[in-house]
């Protein structure tokens, strides 16, 4: 994940959908992760901007 600078997250109850881009805006990866996989992905110390999206019913 060294080249990733931005990750967009679609929040869900059991799974998260991720879309990662590098500095120039090109796709690096798209993933569907369970909660435990999500935690292990973000346990590294790199600087990454994270943006989140949730549906109106999540309130």
Secondary structure as GFF3:
##gff-version 3
##sequence-region A 1 59
A	DSSP	beta_strand	6	10	.	.	.	ID=ss1
A	DSSP	beta_strand	15	21	.	.	.	ID=ss2
A	DSSP	beta_strand	27	34	.	.	.	ID=ss3
A	DSSP	alpha_helix	35	41	.	.	.	ID=ss4
A	DSSP	beta_strand	49	53	.	.	.	ID=ss5
A	DSSP	three_ten_helix	56	58	.	.	.	ID=ss6
###
